[in-house]
Amino acid sequence: MPGASYRNLLFGFAALAAQVDAFWRLPCASPVVVQRADPIEDPNAVSKHVHTVLGSNAFNFTMNYHDTQAATCSTCKAVEDLSSYWVPSLYYHAENGSFISVEQVGGALIYYLQRSDPNDPNAAEGLIPFPEDFRMVAGTRENRNFTDSPEQRAVSFVCLGTEGPATYELPNRNCPGGLRTQLIMPSCWDGKNLDSPDHKSHMAYPSGIDNGVCPKSHPKRFITMFYEVTWSVDEFKDQWYGDQQPFVFSHGDETGYGYHGDFINGWDIPTLQKAINECNAESGVIEECGAFTLREDDDMKSCKIMPRVNESVKGVLSALPGCNKIQAGPESSDCREAAKIGDPILPFTDMTKKLGWKYVACAEDPAGQSRTLSDLSIDQQDMTVDKCIATCGDKGFEYAGVEYTSQCFCGHGIPKDRLPANGTTGDCSMPCAGNSDQFCGGAARVSIYTKCHDSSYCVN
């Protein structure tokens, strides 16, 4: 058990919010991609471990500020924010040695805290926005013990649905409301470097981690970012064994001390400065800040990037992707040479050559409303894309759609307001009930195919 600093740990964000004059919460609805990619630490290569990435669809294996501005959508709420935020993914380590991906709940909240200190000799300058091409990393993935450093105390975990304070390590009890991982990013900048060899040295924490005075070596002060990401650990409540919690991060960390996060700036910089100056609602609700244009929730959820590393990162796995072992300390165990960056992996099952039907889109099919394909519906536990297309085709329908693993819908047209817009693609990655190698739509999302009329039309 760490000492006094541990006992003084911030007890969740309620304690943080009590100390702040102004802030806003940036909701990010869902990951834009989950794969082994990290343009900061492993540029232009398959990264060492799996990351859950939030933000814009400009995220790539290498990127700069100019690249971020080419994004066509983002999973985060503010239109003027095309940044990327990412953290290691979480897995359940089963008693038989396998690893099962833990679903991430509701995206993330990125708190932007306007915290300066009147005793800081540079306080008169005020908080400044992140410049173009700025990036940083917080946390040390090799940590497996509590170091009581500012960087270590910036990481914490909250077991939702239970009583008790936040902890610096993964809690050894089930969390019925989910496990919330928390990370305070450093806010003191050296004023010169947009990055550094270790991706950290150009930044430092103020004296109070999330508040206080910056060191003289890092006199410039950014707005403070605080990441909250929640994971559905309660799904495994009946599968605990032994006397230790069974979860592990994708880099082989079962303690939580090696939790970390990354950021690449993609903000429209004048807008960020305006928000820093003007967004002072005590509620922190982003809708109360007039500096931003806000995305629709459906557009946020639909923003996806096609993965380009052909490996399984979800479901039941025999090992952590990248061959990461559960490690007690700073050792290297990745085998990245076995995986390559390839073409985007299509989020549908190609039926052009096999059946002569072309994929159209991952369309919305909202619950409680008329169906997107409304003429015929079937639900069977051996459903595949082939069976749905054959059924609709035999009955003379122009369109066939699969949804929620086992449902098939047929129709003669698609309402235009159900098709993806604003550069989004939707998430239709659920495996078919009758063939797990095929994709059969998603939750309130239907994968639609249409009959090809000639060979030139039938090309994906």
N, C-alpha and C positions, 0 to 999 in steps of 0.2 A: 504494500500500500504506500503510494507516495505521501509526502508530508503535508505541511500546512497549505501549500499552494493547491494541492488536490482538494482539501476541505473547502477552499475558497473558490472552487470552480463555479463559473456562472451557471445557474440552475435553469438552463433553457433560455429561450429568447425573451421571456417575460422580464427577466432581470436586465437583459441588454436594452430592451425598449425603454425601461424606466430611466435610463441614463441619457437618452438621446433627445435632442430638441426637434429634429426633423429626420424623416427617412421615408423611403417608399419601398414597397415590395414588388418585385418583378416576377410575375408568375410565368413559368415555362411548363407547358401542358404535358409534354412527353419527350422521351429521347428522340432526337433526329436520326440517330444511328447508334447501334451497339456493336462494336468490333474492335480489333486490335489496330488502332490508329492513334498517333500522338504527334502532331506536327511540331511540337516544341522539343520534346526529348528524343524523338525518333523520326526526324524529318525524312520523307521520301522512302520510308521502310515500314515493314510490318512491326508494330510496337511490341514491347515485351509482354504486355498483358492487356486484357479486355477493358475498355472504357465505356461508360454510359455517357453519351454526349448530348448536350442540350444546346439549343440556339439555332443558327441559320444553316441553310442547306449549302452554304459555301464551304463548310468544313471539309478538309481534304488532308492528304498525307503530307502536303507542304502548302503553306499559304502565307500571304501577307495582307496588309490592310486593303490594298487594291482588290485583292481576291474577295475579301469579305463583302465589299460593296457591290459585287456582282450577284449576290444572293437574291433569290426570288421569293423566299419565304423564311420563316423562323418559327420554332416552337415556343418562343417567348413573346410576351404581350406587346411590347413597344415596337412600333414599325421602324423607328429610328435606330433600333439596336440590332445589328447584324453580327454580334459577338458570338464566340463559342465558349462554352463552359463544360468541363468534363471531370469525372471522378471515376475511380475503379468500380467495377461491377461487383455484386455480392452473390455468393453461392452457398448452398447448403451442402455440407460434407456428410454424406450418408455413412451409416455404420458399415456398409459393404465396400466402402472406399470410393464410390462414385460421387459426382458433383452435380447438383441440380441448380439451375439458375433461379434466383429469387427475383420475382417481379417487382419492378419499381412502381410506386404508387403516385399517380397524379403529377408526374413531372418533378418540378423543383420550385422552390422559392429562392430568389436571389434578393437579399435585402441590401439596399443602398443606403448607408448611414452617413448623414452629414455631421461627422464628428471632427471637431478641431479642439484645441486647448488654448484658452486665453493666455496661459503662461508660456506658450510656445513662442519664441522670438520671431517666428515666421508666420504667426497667426494672422497678421494684418493682410497678407497676400490672399488668404482664403483658400478654400479647396479648389483644386484644379482638375480638369477632365483628363482622362487617359489620352495620350497623343497617338497619332498614327503609328502602326507597327509595334505598339506596346504589347508585351506579353509577360506572364509570370507564372510561377509554380509555387504552391504552398504545401508544406508537409514533406516528410521524408519516407519514401516507401520502404526503406531498409529497417526503419525503427521497429523494434519488438519489445522495447522496455520504455517505461516512462522516464524521460530525461529532464523534466521540469524546466525546459527551455521555453521561451515565448512561442516558438513555432509549435512545440508539443502542446502547450496549453491552448492553442488556437483550435485544436481538434476536440470534439466531444460527441457524446451519444446520448439520446433520450429514448427511453423505453416507454412508448406511448400506451396509454391504457392502464398504467400502473403508477403507484406513488413512489416518490424518491427522487433524488437529485440526478442531474446529468452525470455521466462518468467519462473518464478519459479512455477507458477500454470498452470493448464490446460487452454489454451487460450479460451476466450469466443467469438470465431468466427470460421467459417468453414475454413478448410484447404484443398484447392482443390488438392494440391500435396501430401497430407497425413500429419498426425501428427507424428513428430519425438520425441520420448522420449530419453533423454540423461542422462547418469549417469557416474560420475567420481568415480572410486574405490580408496580407500586409498592406499598409496604406502609406508608408513613408518611402519616398523615392529619392535617389541620389541626384535627380535633376538632369542627368546626362544620358544614361544608357537605357535603351528601349528593351534590352535583354542583357544577359550575362552568361558566361560559360556554364554555370550551374543553374541558370534561369531563376536565381533567387537573390544573388548578391547585390543587384541593383535596387533591391527592395529591403525594407526592415519593418519591424513592428514598432508602434509607439509604446511608451512606457506602460500603458494599461492594456496592451494587446489590441483592444478595439477602440481605445481612447488614450488620452494622455499626450505626452510630448515626444516628438520625433528626435532621434539622435542627430548630432551635428553632421554626421557623415551622410545623412539622408534627410535634408531639410525640407524638401517639397512634400506637400500633403495631398494625396488623392482622397476621394470619397472611399469609405470602407465598404467592402463587399463581404457578405455573410451568406454562405451556401447552406441551404437545408434540402436534403434529399431523403425521402421516406421509402422503406422497403417492406414488402408483405411477408414478414417472417412468421406471422401467425398461421400461415398455411402449413407450417411444419411443426405445429405445437405438439402433435402426438408422435413425433418422430425423433425426439431427443433421446440420447443414450449416454451412459457414463455420467461424469460429474462436471463436465465443461460444456459451454454453449457450442453448437455445431456449425456455426457460420464462419466463412472465410472470404476475404476479398480476393479478387482475381489475381493479385500479385503474390498470393501465398501467405497472406497475413491473417491469422486467426485471433490476434490480440486487439486490433484496431489502432495500435500506436503508429502504424505505417500508413494510415489513411492520408490522402493527399488530393489536391485539386489543381486544375489548370485554367488559364484564361487567356484568350486572344481578343484584343479590342477590335470591335467592329462598329462602335457607336458613331453616329453622326455627331461630331465633336461639339459644334455650337449648341445642338439640342441638349447634350449631356450637361454642358455648362449652364444652360438656362434652367434645367431641372435642378441642378445643384443649388442654384441661387433662389429658385422660386418654389420648389415642391416642399412645402413645410407643413402639410396636413398631419395632425397628431395621429390620425388613424393609420397612416402609411399606405392607404388604399391608392393604387396607381391611378384609378379613375378620377381621383380628386386632383391630379396634377395635369394642368392644362398644357404643359410643355410637350406632351406625347400625343401621337396618333396611335390608336389602339387596334390591334388585330382582333378579328373574330375568333372565338374559341375553336370553331370547327377548322378554320384555316391553320391554327396553331397545331392542332392534333394531326392534321393531314400532311404536315411538312415532314418529309422523309428523304433520306439519302439511301441509295442502293449500296449495300456493303460490297467491298471489292476484295475481301480476303475469304477464299472459299473454304471455310471451316465452320463447324457448329459451335456456337457460343451460348445457345439456349437449350433448354430441355435437360435430359439426363446425359451426362458426359462421363467418360472413363477417367479423364484427367482435366485439370484446368487448362484452358487454351494457352498455347505457348509453352506447354510442358512445365508450367510453374508448379513447384512442389510447395507444400506447407513448410515454411522456413522459420526457424527460430532466430535467425539473424541475417546480416547482410551477405548473402551468397547469391550467385547467379545460377539460374537453372532454366533459363528460357531456351527454346530451340527454334528461333525465328527462321532459320534457314529452310525449315520444312514448309513454310508458308510464303506465298508470293502475293504481291499486289496484282490483281487481274482486272478483267473487265467487270463493270457493275453486274451484280447478280440480280437477275430480273425478279420482280415481286409477283410473278404469275407463272402458270404452267403453259408453255407454248404449244398450241394445238393447230398451228397453221399447216404443217406438213402431214400430221397424223389424221386430222379430221376436216381440214379446210375451214376452220373457224379462227378468226383473228381476235386477239385481246383488245378490248376497248379502253377500260379504265377501272380503277377502284372507286366506285361511286358511293355516295352517301345513301343510306337506307334507314332514316331515323325511326326509332321506336315510336309507336302511337300515331304514326301518319300513314298515308297510303303508300303501298310498296312501290319501289323504284321500277321494278318489273312486276306488273300487277295481274297478268292474265292467268298464270298458273303457278302453283307452288307445291313443292314436295319436300318432305323431311324424312331422311332415312339414314341409318347408321353405317351404311356401306357406301355413302355418297363419294363420288369422284368427279373431276371435271369432265371426264369422258362420258359418264353416265348422264350428267346434267345436260350436256350438249346434245347427246343422242336423243334424250327425251324431248327436249325443246325442238330439235330439228325434225324429228319424226312427226311432230304435231304441227309443223309449218310455221313455227315462230322464227322471227328474225334475230332475236337476242336471247341469250342464256346467261344466267348469273348464279354463282355459288356464294354462299354466305354462312358464317358461323359453323364451319366444318362439315355440316350435314344437310344444309338447306339448299334447294335448287329453285330458281324462279325463271319464268319464261315471259316474254313480252314482244310487242311489235314496235316499241319506241322507248326512249329514255328521256325523262324530263330534264331539260337543260340545267335547271338549278341543282340537280343532284351530281353533276359531273365536277371533277376537281377544277379548281381555279387558282389563280395567283401563284402558279408554279408549284403547287402542292401535288403530291402523288397518292396520299392516303395509305393506310396500313391494312393490307389484305393478306397478311402473312400467316394466317391460321392454317395448319395442316388439314387436309381432307380426312374425314372420318374413315373413309374406305381406302385411303392411300396416303400415308404420312409424307411421301415424297412430292405430293402435289399441294398447291395452295388453294384453299377454299374460302376466300373472303376474310372477313373479320367481324368484330362486334359492331353491328349497325353499319357495316361496310360490305358491299357486294362486288365481287370480281365479275365483270361483264365481258362476254364474248359475242361476236356477231358473225354471221355466215358470210364467207368470202364469195364475191360474185365473179372474180377472175383472178388469175395468178398474180398480176401486178398489184392488186388491192390486198392480196393475202400475204403481206410482208410485215413483220414486226420490227 
